Amino acid sequence: MNSSIKHLLVYVSAVALLTCVLPGRVCAQTGANPYVIVADATSDSDRGLALQAAYNQAKTMSPSAANRITVLIPPGGYYFWGHCFTVDTPYIDLIGMVPVQMTMRIKTNIVIAGVSTVVEMTVAKPEPQGGLRLYSSGGTYVGVITQTASHVRIANMVLSSLASGPTNMNDAAGDEPAAYWPAAGLQDVTIEHVYFDHSNCFSMSYMGDYPGVYRDCVAGDGSFGMGFDTTGAASGSFQDCVAGDFSFGAEDMVFGGSGNFDHCTGGYDSFGGGGLATGHFAHCIGGYGSFGGDGGASSGLFEDCYAQDFSFGGSSVFSPTPGVYKNCVGGNYSFGEYGPLKGRFEFCRGGAVSFSGSQAIDPSAVLVHCFGGANSFGQYNTSSTDFNYVGTTSDTVSSINLHGQTINNGVFNGNGAGLVGVPGSAITGAVHVPGNIQTDGQFVGNGSALLISQQGDLSMGPFTAGPHP
């Protein structure tokens, strides 16, 4: 059963048996599934006081790993003037009583490097859902929730700071107000179905790690671990989350986007953009410079991800290990714009000057059925709709199927059709490849740097063993 629905049923049962929700009255239940229900009030300010009273009551109920307390919050506005609501006690959860959904997945067209592609994209719903809003004002640097405790779940609400402050990273100085302020080093934190309002200031503090579990959340610029140099990271688990520019571990060259990301959407320089992208990214969409692009580096696992120009760093002196990219699409200057390109790329598409750009492809790289625009593919400086490459030091851990032909741990069998290097009839003259060539069309060797045009046929000759020119 969905945990939010379970909490709702707990509330309904409590109302039926105890008629707890009355003005000025805090209701609590101990024993199995202990909870506190916030009392009703006639104004948002009084509701804020009632929430604090319910939280204080929960603290007296001996919260622990074996006795987790839930504070159930009815719909309405909860206002805090001049201060934050502080979550400072482990094993006390804050749950809105009405289950909500802040995002949705849609099918839409996006244009990348002039090519329109239909994708499934997670977007914020037009209006925040549920009718539960915690908000604050009364000071320049006032947020809504400050969290210093681990082992906490927060769900089904809108957090909105009315404090004046910048809402974009160009005006940031590092001490701006934000709706949500988690302390460093928190553990076992789950945030789900939460809308972090960014109308007046930042959604959340952007310098620090976000190591928790985040589901169905919406935030603005600089969210989920944006940092400068070494001060921000997104090392947690993120599902169906939507954020603005410089989000999800952007601008951090030590940790960056190192978590797990599924069906998330970010703006410019997101998902380790301008920093490191070392996590697992599936069905995610970013703006310009995302996924370790824009001078950053990427070395994670990327599956069915999309981004604009200068994305998918692909390689850099900063990359600890080569990445794996499957069915990913980037704009111009993507996939290792600064080269040399490292990693494994399967069925990926880039715009002009992609896949190592003007730099040489690293000999450890493997490219399978990749599409690149003008001046792509490093030293080959070409465009191709089906480019395949196995480097001299690549580790082909599994077979690579090329139009029915196979390179399996360095052994190629077939007539050469579908092996794409530079355009043209590359093997009308001598072709130098490692290993031995047989006139029956079978190549036996280690497959290192084997580059043959689609017009090629290994039964043609003459052939000479040795390194590729």
VEXVEXLUM-646769 format. One record per residue (C-alpha): residue number from 1; x, y, z. Coordinates in Angstrom, 1 decimal, m for minus. Layout:
N
+-----+--------+--------+--------+
:   n :      x :      y :      z :
+-----+--------+--------+--------+
: NUM :      X :      Y :      Z :
...
+-----+--------+--------+--------+
***
This chain:
469
+-----+--------+--------+--------+
:   n :      x :      y :      z :
+-----+--------+--------+--------+
:   1 :    0.0 :    0.0 :    0.0 :
:   2 :    1.2 :    3.5 :   m0.8 :
:   3 :    2.7 :    5.0 :    2.4 :
:   4 :    0.8 :    8.3 :    1.9 :
:   5 :   m2.5 :    6.4 :    1.6 :
:   6 :   m1.7 :    4.4 :    4.6 :
:   7 :   m1.1 :    7.6 :    6.7 :
:   8 :   m4.4 :    9.0 :    5.4 :
:   9 :   m6.3 :    5.8 :    6.5 :
:  10 :   m4.6 :    6.2 :    9.9 :
:  11 :   m6.0 :    9.8 :   10.0 :
:  12 :   m9.5 :    8.7 :    9.0 :
:  13 :   m9.5 :    6.0 :   11.7 :
:  14 :   m8.4 :    8.5 :   14.3 :
:  15 :  m11.2 :   11.0 :   13.4 :
:  16 :  m13.8 :    8.2 :   13.5 :
:  17 :  m12.7 :    6.9 :   16.9 :
:  18 :  m11.4 :    9.9 :   18.7 :
:  19 :  m12.7 :   13.0 :   16.9 :
:  20 :   m9.3 :   14.5 :   17.4 :
:  21 :   m9.2 :   17.4 :   14.9 :
:  22 :  m10.8 :   20.2 :   16.9 :
:  23 :   m9.7 :   23.8 :   17.3 :
:  24 :   m6.9 :   24.2 :   19.8 :
:  25 :   m6.7 :   20.4 :   20.5 :
:  26 :   m3.7 :   18.2 :   19.8 :
:  27 :   m4.5 :   14.5 :   19.4 :
:  28 :   m1.9 :   11.8 :   19.7 :
:  29 :   m1.9 :    8.0 :   19.6 :
:  30 :    0.8 :    5.7 :   21.0 :
:  31 :    1.4 :    2.0 :   20.5 :
:  32 :    1.4 :    0.7 :   16.9 :
:  33 :    1.8 :    3.3 :   14.2 :
:  34 :    2.1 :    6.2 :   16.7 :
:  35 :    1.1 :    9.6 :   15.4 :
:  36 :    0.2 :   13.2 :   16.3 :
:  37 :   m2.5 :   15.1 :   14.4 :
:  38 :   m2.1 :   18.9 :   14.2 :
:  39 :   m5.0 :   20.7 :   15.7 :
:  40 :   m7.2 :   23.0 :   13.6 :
:  41 :   m7.0 :   26.7 :   13.9 :
:  42 :   m8.7 :   29.8 :   12.5 :
:  43 :   m5.7 :   31.6 :   11.0 :
:  44 :   m2.5 :   30.6 :    9.2 :
:  45 :   m0.4 :   32.0 :   12.1 :
:  46 :   m2.3 :   29.9 :   14.6 :
:  47 :   m1.9 :   26.8 :   12.4 :
:  48 :    1.8 :   27.4 :   12.5 :
:  49 :    1.7 :   27.5 :   16.3 :
:  50 :   m0.4 :   24.3 :   16.2 :
:  51 :    2.1 :   22.5 :   14.0 :
:  52 :    4.9 :   23.5 :   16.4 :
:  53 :    2.8 :   22.2 :   19.4 :
:  54 :    2.2 :   18.9 :   17.6 :
:  55 :    5.9 :   18.5 :   16.8 :
:  56 :    6.8 :   19.2 :   20.4 :
:  57 :    4.2 :   16.6 :   21.5 :
:  58 :    5.8 :   14.0 :   19.2 :
:  59 :    9.2 :   14.7 :   20.8 :
:  60 :    7.8 :   13.5 :   24.2 :
:  61 :    6.7 :   10.1 :   22.7 :
:  62 :   10.2 :    8.5 :   22.7 :
:  63 :   10.8 :    8.5 :   18.9 :
:  64 :   13.3 :    5.9 :   17.8 :
:  65 :   14.0 :    3.5 :   15.0 :
:  66 :   11.5 :    1.1 :   16.6 :
:  67 :    9.0 :    3.8 :   17.5 :
:  68 :    8.8 :    6.2 :   14.5 :
:  69 :    6.3 :    9.0 :   15.1 :
:  70 :    4.3 :   10.6 :   12.3 :
:  71 :    3.0 :   14.2 :   12.6 :
:  72 :   m0.1 :   14.3 :   10.4 :
:  73 :   m0.8 :   17.8 :    9.0 :
:  74 :   m4.3 :   18.7 :    7.6 :
:  75 :   m4.6 :   20.9 :    4.6 :
:  76 :   m4.3 :   24.7 :    5.1 :
:  77 :   m1.8 :   27.5 :    5.4 :
:  78 :    0.8 :   27.3 :    8.1 :
:  79 :    2.7 :   30.6 :    8.6 :
:  80 :    5.9 :   31.3 :   10.5 :
:  81 :    6.9 :   34.9 :   11.0 :
:  82 :   10.6 :   35.7 :   11.3 :
:  83 :   11.8 :   32.1 :   11.8 :
:  84 :   12.0 :   28.7 :   10.3 :
:  85 :   10.3 :   25.5 :   11.4 :
:  86 :   13.1 :   23.4 :   12.7 :
:  87 :   13.2 :   19.7 :   12.1 :
:  88 :   15.7 :   18.7 :   14.8 :
:  89 :   14.6 :   15.2 :   16.1 :
:  90 :   15.3 :   11.9 :   14.4 :
:  91 :   12.4 :    9.5 :   13.7 :
:  92 :    9.7 :   12.2 :   13.5 :
:  93 :    8.1 :   12.4 :   10.1 :
:  94 :    6.1 :   15.4 :    8.7 :
:  95 :    3.3 :   14.1 :    6.5 :
:  96 :    0.6 :   16.1 :    4.7 :
:  97 :   m2.7 :   14.1 :    5.2 :
:  98 :   m3.8 :   14.5 :    1.6 :
:  99 :   m1.7 :   12.4 :   m0.9 :
: 100 :   m0.5 :   14.6 :   m3.8 :
: 101 :    1.4 :   14.4 :   m7.0 :
: 102 :    3.6 :   17.3 :   m8.0 :
: 103 :    4.9 :   16.1 :  m11.4 :
: 104 :    3.7 :   14.1 :  m14.4 :
: 105 :    5.2 :   12.4 :  m17.4 :
: 106 :    4.3 :   13.6 :  m20.8 :
: 107 :    5.2 :   12.8 :  m24.4 :
: 108 :    6.6 :   15.9 :  m26.1 :
: 109 :    8.9 :   17.1 :  m29.0 :
: 110 :   12.2 :   18.6 :  m28.1 :
: 111 :   14.6 :   20.0 :  m30.7 :
: 112 :   18.3 :   19.1 :  m30.3 :
: 113 :   20.9 :   20.4 :  m32.8 :
: 114 :   18.0 :   21.1 :  m35.2 :
: 115 :   16.5 :   17.6 :  m35.0 :
: 116 :   13.1 :   17.1 :  m33.4 :
: 117 :   12.7 :   14.1 :  m31.2 :
: 118 :    9.7 :   12.7 :  m29.3 :
: 119 :   10.6 :   12.0 :  m25.7 :
: 120 :    9.0 :   11.1 :  m22.4 :
: 121 :    9.6 :   14.1 :  m20.1 :
: 122 :    8.8 :   14.7 :  m16.4 :
: 123 :    7.3 :   18.1 :  m15.9 :
: 124 :    5.8 :   20.0 :  m13.0 :
: 125 :    2.0 :   20.0 :  m12.8 :
: 126 :    0.6 :   23.5 :  m13.5 :
: 127 :   m0.3 :   24.2 :   m9.9 :
: 128 :    1.0 :   22.9 :   m6.6 :
: 129 :   m1.3 :   20.2 :   m5.3 :
: 130 :   m2.9 :   19.3 :   m2.0 :
: 131 :   m3.8 :   22.5 :   m0.3 :
: 132 :   m1.1 :   22.2 :    2.3 :
: 133 :    1.4 :   25.1 :    2.4 :
: 134 :    4.1 :   26.0 :    5.0 :
: 135 :    5.4 :   29.5 :    4.5 :
: 136 :    7.4 :   32.1 :    6.2 :
: 137 :    8.5 :   35.8 :    6.0 :
: 138 :    9.7 :   38.6 :    8.3 :
: 139 :   13.4 :   38.6 :    7.5 :
: 140 :   15.9 :   38.8 :    4.7 :
: 141 :   17.3 :   35.3 :    5.3 :
: 142 :   14.3 :   33.4 :    6.6 :
: 143 :   13.5 :   30.0 :    5.2 :
: 144 :   10.6 :   27.6 :    5.9 :
: 145 :   12.2 :   24.4 :    7.1 :
: 146 :   15.6 :   24.0 :    8.6 :
: 147 :   16.5 :   20.3 :    9.0 :
: 148 :   19.3 :   19.2 :   11.3 :
: 149 :   18.0 :   15.6 :   12.1 :
: 150 :   18.6 :   12.4 :   10.2 :
: 151 :   16.0 :    9.6 :    9.8 :
: 152 :   13.2 :   11.9 :    8.7 :
: 153 :   10.5 :   11.8 :    6.0 :
: 154 :    8.7 :   14.9 :    4.7 :
: 155 :    5.8 :   14.5 :    2.2 :
: 156 :    2.7 :   16.1 :    0.6 :
: 157 :    3.3 :   19.8 :    1.0 :
: 158 :    4.4 :   23.1 :   m0.5 :
: 159 :    7.3 :   25.0 :    1.1 :
: 160 :    7.3 :   28.7 :    0.3 :
: 161 :    9.6 :   31.4 :    1.7 :
: 162 :    8.3 :   35.0 :    1.2 :
: 163 :   11.7 :   36.4 :    2.2 :
: 164 :   13.2 :   38.7 :   m0.5 :
: 165 :   16.2 :   37.3 :   m2.3 :
: 166 :   17.6 :   36.3 :   m5.7 :
: 167 :   15.9 :   33.6 :   m7.7 :
: 168 :   18.7 :   32.9 :  m10.2 :
: 169 :   22.3 :   31.9 :   m9.9 :
: 170 :   23.7 :   35.0 :  m11.6 :
: 171 :   22.8 :   37.0 :   m8.5 :
: 172 :   23.9 :   34.4 :   m5.9 :
: 173 :   26.4 :   35.2 :   m3.2 :
: 174 :   26.1 :   32.0 :   m1.0 :
: 175 :   23.9 :   33.2 :    1.9 :
: 176 :   20.6 :   33.7 :    0.2 :
: 177 :   17.2 :   32.8 :    1.8 :
: 178 :   15.7 :   29.5 :    0.7 :
: 179 :   12.6 :   27.4 :    1.4 :
: 180 :   14.5 :   24.4 :    2.6 :
: 181 :   17.8 :   24.2 :    4.5 :
: 182 :   19.2 :   20.7 :    5.3 :
: 183 :   22.3 :   20.4 :    7.4 :
: 184 :   25.4 :   18.6 :    6.1 :
: 185 :   25.8 :   14.9 :    6.7 :
: 186 :   22.2 :   13.9 :    7.1 :
: 187 :   21.3 :   10.2 :    6.6 :
: 188 :   18.1 :    8.3 :    5.9 :
: 189 :   16.1 :   11.3 :    4.7 :
: 190 :   13.2 :   10.9 :    2.3 :
: 191 :   11.5 :   13.9 :    0.7 :
: 192 :    8.5 :   13.1 :   m1.6 :
: 193 :    5.6 :   14.9 :   m3.2 :
: 194 :    7.0 :   18.3 :   m2.2 :
: 195 :    6.9 :   21.5 :   m4.1 :
: 196 :    9.8 :   23.9 :   m3.2 :
: 197 :    8.5 :   27.3 :   m4.2 :
: 198 :   11.0 :   29.5 :   m5.9 :
: 199 :    8.9 :   32.6 :   m6.6 :
: 200 :   10.7 :   34.9 :   m4.2 :
: 201 :   14.0 :   33.2 :   m3.4 :
: 202 :   15.8 :   29.9 :   m3.9 :
: 203 :   14.0 :   26.6 :   m3.4 :
: 204 :   16.7 :   25.2 :   m1.2 :
: 205 :   20.2 :   25.9 :    0.0 :
: 206 :   22.4 :   25.1 :   m2.9 :
: 207 :   25.8 :   24.4 :   m1.3 :
: 208 :   25.9 :   21.0 :    0.3 :
: 209 :   25.2 :   17.4 :   m0.4 :
: 210 :   21.8 :   15.9 :   m1.0 :
: 211 :   22.2 :   12.2 :   m0.1 :
: 212 :   18.6 :   11.3 :    0.6 :
: 213 :   15.7 :    9.8 :   m1.4 :
: 214 :   13.7 :   12.4 :   m3.4 :
: 215 :   10.6 :   11.5 :   m5.3 :
: 216 :    8.1 :   13.6 :   m7.2 :
: 217 :    9.7 :   17.0 :   m6.1 :
: 218 :    9.7 :   20.3 :   m7.9 :
: 219 :   12.3 :   23.0 :   m7.3 :
: 220 :   13.9 :   26.0 :   m9.0 :
: 221 :   17.5 :   27.0 :   m9.9 :
: 222 :   20.5 :   25.8 :   m7.9 :
: 223 :   18.5 :   22.9 :   m6.4 :
: 224 :   19.6 :   19.5 :   m5.2 :
: 225 :   23.2 :   20.1 :   m4.6 :
: 226 :   24.5 :   22.9 :   m6.7 :
: 227 :   28.0 :   23.9 :   m5.5 :
: 228 :   31.0 :   26.0 :   m6.3 :
: 229 :   34.1 :   23.9 :   m6.9 :
: 230 :   33.7 :   21.4 :   m4.0 :
: 231 :   30.6 :   22.5 :   m2.0 :
: 232 :   27.7 :   20.8 :   m3.7 :
: 233 :   26.6 :   17.3 :   m4.7 :
: 234 :   23.6 :   15.1 :   m5.5 :
: 235 :   24.6 :   11.7 :   m4.2 :
: 236 :   21.1 :   10.5 :   m3.3 :
: 237 :   18.3 :    8.8 :   m5.3 :
: 238 :   16.1 :   11.1 :   m7.4 :
: 239 :   12.9 :    9.9 :   m9.2 :
: 240 :   10.5 :   12.1 :  m11.1 :
: 241 :   12.1 :   15.3 :   m9.9 :
: 242 :   12.1 :   18.6 :  m11.8 :
: 243 :   14.5 :   21.5 :  m11.1 :
: 244 :   15.8 :   24.6 :  m12.8 :
: 245 :   19.3 :   25.6 :  m14.0 :
: 246 :   22.5 :   24.5 :  m12.2 :
: 247 :   20.7 :   21.7 :  m10.4 :
: 248 :   21.4 :   18.1 :   m9.5 :
: 249 :   25.1 :   18.4 :   m8.5 :
: 250 :   26.1 :   21.1 :  m10.9 :
: 251 :   29.4 :   22.9 :  m10.7 :
: 252 :   31.2 :   20.5 :   m8.4 :
: 253 :   34.4 :   18.9 :   m9.6 :
: 254 :   34.8 :   16.5 :   m6.7 :
: 255 :   31.3 :   14.8 :   m6.2 :
: 256 :   28.8 :   16.5 :   m8.5 :
: 257 :   26.0 :   14.3 :   m9.8 :
: 258 :   27.0 :   11.0 :   m8.2 :
: 259 :   23.6 :    9.6 :   m7.3 :
: 260 :   20.9 :    7.7 :   m9.1 :
: 261 :   18.5 :    9.7 :  m11.3 :
: 262 :   15.4 :    8.3 :  m13.0 :
: 263 :   13.0 :   10.4 :  m15.1 :
: 264 :   14.3 :   13.7 :  m13.8 :
: 265 :   14.4 :   17.0 :  m15.7 :
: 266 :   16.9 :   19.9 :  m15.2 :
: 267 :   17.8 :   23.2 :  m16.8 :
: 268 :   21.1 :   24.5 :  m18.0 :
: 269 :   24.3 :   23.0 :  m16.5 :
: 270 :   22.3 :   20.3 :  m14.6 :
: 271 :   23.2 :   16.7 :  m13.7 :
: 272 :   26.9 :   17.5 :  m12.9 :
: 273 :   27.1 :   20.2 :  m15.6 :
: 274 :   30.3 :   22.3 :  m15.2 :
: 275 :   31.4 :   19.5 :  m12.8 :
: 276 :   31.4 :   15.8 :  m12.6 :
: 277 :   28.6 :   13.4 :  m13.6 :
: 278 :   29.5 :   10.0 :  m12.2 :
: 279 :   26.1 :    8.5 :  m11.2 :
: 280 :   23.5 :    6.5 :  m13.0 :
: 281 :   21.2 :    8.5 :  m15.2 :
: 282 :   18.1 :    7.0 :  m16.9 :
: 283 :   15.5 :    8.8 :  m18.9 :
: 284 :   16.7 :   12.2 :  m17.8 :
: 285 :   16.6 :   15.5 :  m19.7 :
: 286 :   18.9 :   18.4 :  m19.2 :
: 287 :   19.6 :   21.8 :  m20.8 :
: 288 :   22.8 :   23.2 :  m22.3 :
: 289 :   26.0 :   22.0 :  m20.6 :
: 290 :   24.3 :   19.1 :  m18.7 :
: 291 :   25.6 :   15.6 :  m17.8 :
: 292 :   29.1 :   16.7 :  m17.0 :
: 293 :   29.3 :   19.1 :  m20.0 :
: 294 :   30.3 :   22.8 :  m20.2 :
: 295 :   33.9 :   22.1 :  m19.2 :
: 296 :   33.0 :   19.3 :  m16.8 :
: 297 :   33.4 :   15.6 :  m17.2 :
: 298 :   31.2 :   12.5 :  m17.2 :
: 299 :   32.0 :    8.9 :  m16.3 :
: 300 :   28.8 :    7.4 :  m15.1 :
: 301 :   26.1 :    5.3 :  m16.7 :
: 302 :   23.7 :    7.2 :  m19.0 :
: 303 :   20.7 :    5.5 :  m20.6 :
: 304 :   18.1 :    7.3 :  m22.8 :
: 305 :   19.2 :   10.8 :  m21.7 :
: 306 :   18.8 :   14.0 :  m23.7 :
: 307 :   20.5 :   17.4 :  m23.5 :
: 308 :   21.4 :   20.4 :  m25.6 :
: 309 :   24.7 :   21.8 :  m26.8 :
: 310 :   28.0 :   21.3 :  m24.8 :
: 311 :   26.6 :   18.3 :  m22.9 :
: 312 :   27.9 :   14.9 :  m21.9 :
: 313 :   31.4 :   15.7 :  m21.1 :
: 314 :   32.4 :   12.2 :  m22.2 :
: 315 :   36.0 :   12.7 :  m21.1 :
: 316 :   38.4 :   15.0 :  m19.4 :
: 317 :   41.5 :   14.8 :  m17.3 :
: 318 :   39.1 :   15.0 :  m14.4 :
: 319 :   37.2 :   11.8 :  m15.2 :
: 320 :   38.1 :    9.0 :  m12.8 :
: 321 :   36.8 :    6.3 :  m15.1 :
: 322 :   35.3 :    6.2 :  m18.7 :
: 323 :   31.5 :    6.3 :  m18.9 :
: 324 :   28.9 :    4.2 :  m20.6 :
: 325 :   26.3 :    5.9 :  m22.8 :
: 326 :   23.3 :    4.1 :  m24.3 :
: 327 :   20.7 :    5.7 :  m26.6 :
: 328 :   21.7 :    9.3 :  m25.5 :
: 329 :   21.3 :   12.4 :  m27.6 :
: 330 :   23.3 :   15.6 :  m27.2 :
: 331 :   23.5 :   18.9 :  m29.2 :
: 332 :   26.5 :   20.4 :  m30.9 :
: 333 :   29.9 :   20.1 :  m29.1 :
: 334 :   28.7 :   17.1 :  m27.0 :
: 335 :   30.2 :   13.8 :  m26.0 :
: 336 :   33.7 :   14.9 :  m25.0 :
: 337 :   33.8 :   18.4 :  m26.4 :
: 338 :   37.3 :   18.8 :  m25.0 :
: 339 :   38.5 :   15.3 :  m25.8 :
: 340 :   40.1 :   12.8 :  m25.9 :
: 341 :   36.8 :   10.8 :  m25.9 :
: 342 :   36.8 :    7.9 :  m23.5 :
: 343 :   34.1 :    5.3 :  m22.7 :
: 344 :   31.6 :    3.2 :  m24.5 :
: 345 :   28.9 :    4.8 :  m26.7 :
: 346 :   26.0 :    2.8 :  m28.1 :
: 347 :   23.4 :    4.2 :  m30.5 :
: 348 :   24.2 :    7.8 :  m29.4 :
: 349 :   23.6 :   11.0 :  m31.4 :
: 350 :   25.5 :   14.3 :  m31.3 :
: 351 :   25.4 :   17.5 :  m33.3 :
: 352 :   28.4 :   19.2 :  m35.0 :
: 353 :   31.9 :   18.9 :  m33.4 :
: 354 :   30.8 :   16.0 :  m31.2 :
: 355 :   32.4 :   12.8 :  m30.1 :
: 356 :   35.8 :   14.2 :  m29.2 :
: 357 :   35.4 :   17.3 :  m31.4 :
: 358 :   38.8 :   18.3 :  m32.8 :
: 359 :   40.7 :   16.1 :  m30.3 :
: 360 :   41.7 :   12.5 :  m31.0 :
: 361 :   39.4 :    9.7 :  m29.9 :
: 362 :   41.1 :    7.9 :  m27.0 :
: 363 :   42.3 :    4.4 :  m27.9 :
: 364 :   40.3 :    3.0 :  m25.0 :
: 365 :   36.9 :    4.1 :  m26.5 :
: 366 :   34.3 :    2.0 :  m28.2 :
: 367 :   31.6 :    3.6 :  m30.5 :
: 368 :   28.7 :    1.5 :  m31.8 :
: 369 :   26.2 :    2.9 :  m34.3 :
: 370 :   26.7 :    6.5 :  m33.4 :
: 371 :   25.5 :    9.6 :  m35.3 :
: 372 :   27.6 :   12.8 :  m35.4 :
: 373 :   27.3 :   16.1 :  m37.3 :
: 374 :   30.0 :   17.9 :  m39.2 :
: 375 :   33.6 :   17.9 :  m37.9 :
: 376 :   32.9 :   15.1 :  m35.4 :
: 377 :   34.7 :   11.9 :  m34.4 :
: 378 :   38.0 :   13.4 :  m33.4 :
: 379 :   40.9 :   12.7 :  m35.8 :
: 380 :   38.5 :   11.5 :  m38.4 :
: 381 :   36.9 :   14.9 :  m38.6 :
: 382 :   33.8 :   13.7 :  m40.4 :
: 383 :   30.0 :   13.4 :  m40.1 :
: 384 :   28.4 :   10.0 :  m40.0 :
: 385 :   25.0 :    8.4 :  m39.5 :
: 386 :   26.5 :    5.1 :  m38.4 :
: 387 :   30.0 :    5.4 :  m37.0 :
: 388 :   31.7 :    2.5 :  m35.3 :
: 389 :   35.1 :    2.3 :  m33.6 :
: 390 :   37.0 :   m0.1 :  m31.4 :
: 391 :   40.2 :    1.4 :  m30.0 :
: 392 :   43.5 :   m0.3 :  m29.7 :
: 393 :   43.3 :   m0.6 :  m25.9 :
: 394 :   39.5 :   m1.0 :  m25.5 :
: 395 :   38.0 :   m3.6 :  m23.3 :
: 396 :   35.2 :   m5.2 :  m25.4 :
: 397 :   33.6 :   m7.0 :  m22.6 :
: 398 :   30.8 :   m8.2 :  m24.8 :
: 399 :   30.2 :   m8.6 :  m28.5 :
: 400 :   29.4 :   m5.6 :  m30.7 :
: 401 :   26.9 :   m6.3 :  m33.4 :
: 402 :   27.3 :   m4.3 :  m36.6 :
: 403 :   24.7 :   m4.8 :  m39.2 :
: 404 :   24.8 :   m8.6 :  m38.7 :
: 405 :   28.6 :   m8.7 :  m38.4 :
: 406 :   30.2 :   m9.1 :  m35.0 :
: 407 :   33.3 :   m8.0 :  m33.2 :
: 408 :   33.5 :  m10.3 :  m30.3 :
: 409 :   36.4 :   m9.6 :  m27.9 :
: 410 :   38.3 :   m8.2 :  m30.8 :
: 411 :   37.5 :  m10.8 :  m33.4 :
: 412 :   35.6 :   m9.6 :  m36.5 :
: 413 :   33.7 :  m12.0 :  m38.7 :
: 414 :   32.0 :  m10.9 :  m41.9 :
: 415 :   32.5 :   m8.9 :  m45.1 :
: 416 :   33.1 :   m5.5 :  m43.6 :
: 417 :   29.7 :   m4.0 :  m44.4 :
: 418 :   28.5 :   m1.6 :  m41.7 :
: 419 :   31.9 :   m0.8 :  m40.3 :
: 420 :   32.1 :    2.9 :  m40.6 :
: 421 :   35.2 :    5.0 :  m40.4 :
: 422 :   35.8 :    7.8 :  m42.9 :
: 423 :   33.5 :    8.0 :  m45.9 :
: 424 :   34.7 :    6.6 :  m49.2 :
: 425 :   36.1 :    3.4 :  m50.5 :
: 426 :   38.8 :    3.1 :  m47.9 :
: 427 :   40.0 :   m0.3 :  m48.8 :
: 428 :   40.5 :    0.0 :  m52.5 :
: 429 :   44.2 :    0.3 :  m51.7 :
: 430 :   46.2 :   m1.1 :  m48.8 :
: 431 :   44.5 :   m1.3 :  m45.4 :
: 432 :   46.6 :   m1.8 :  m42.4 :
: 433 :   44.9 :   m3.7 :  m39.5 :
: 434 :   46.3 :   m5.8 :  m36.7 :
: 435 :   46.1 :   m9.5 :  m37.1 :
: 436 :   45.7 :  m11.6 :  m40.2 :
: 437 :   43.4 :  m11.1 :  m43.1 :
: 438 :   41.9 :  m14.0 :  m45.0 :
: 439 :   40.5 :  m13.7 :  m48.5 :
: 440 :   37.3 :  m15.4 :  m47.6 :
: 441 :   36.2 :  m12.2 :  m45.8 :
: 442 :   37.1 :  m13.4 :  m42.3 :
: 443 :   39.3 :  m11.1 :  m40.2 :
: 444 :   41.0 :  m12.8 :  m37.2 :
: 445 :   42.9 :  m10.5 :  m34.8 :
: 446 :   42.3 :   m8.2 :  m31.9 :
: 447 :   40.1 :   m5.7 :  m33.7 :
: 448 :   42.2 :   m2.7 :  m32.5 :
: 449 :   41.2 :    0.5 :  m34.2 :
: 450 :   39.5 :   m1.3 :  m37.0 :
: 451 :   37.9 :    1.4 :  m39.2 :
: 452 :   36.5 :    0.4 :  m42.6 :
: 453 :   34.0 :    2.2 :  m44.8 :
: 454 :   30.5 :    0.9 :  m45.4 :
: 455 :   31.6 :    0.2 :  m49.0 :
: 456 :   34.3 :   m2.1 :  m47.7 :
: 457 :   34.6 :   m5.8 :  m48.3 :
: 458 :   37.3 :   m7.7 :  m46.7 :
: 459 :   37.6 :  m10.0 :  m49.6 :
: 460 :   39.1 :   m7.0 :  m51.6 :
: 461 :   42.8 :   m6.4 :  m51.3 :
: 462 :   45.7 :   m6.1 :  m51.0 :
: 463 :   45.7 :   m6.4 :  m47.2 :
: 464 :   48.7 :   m5.8 :  m45.0 :
: 465 :   49.0 :   m6.7 :  m41.3 :
: 466 :   50.0 :   m4.0 :  m39.0 :
: 467 :   48.7 :   m0.8 :  m37.3 :
: 468 :   45.9 :    1.2 :  m39.0 :
: 469 :   47.5 :    4.3 :  m40.7 :
+-----+--------+--------+--------+
***
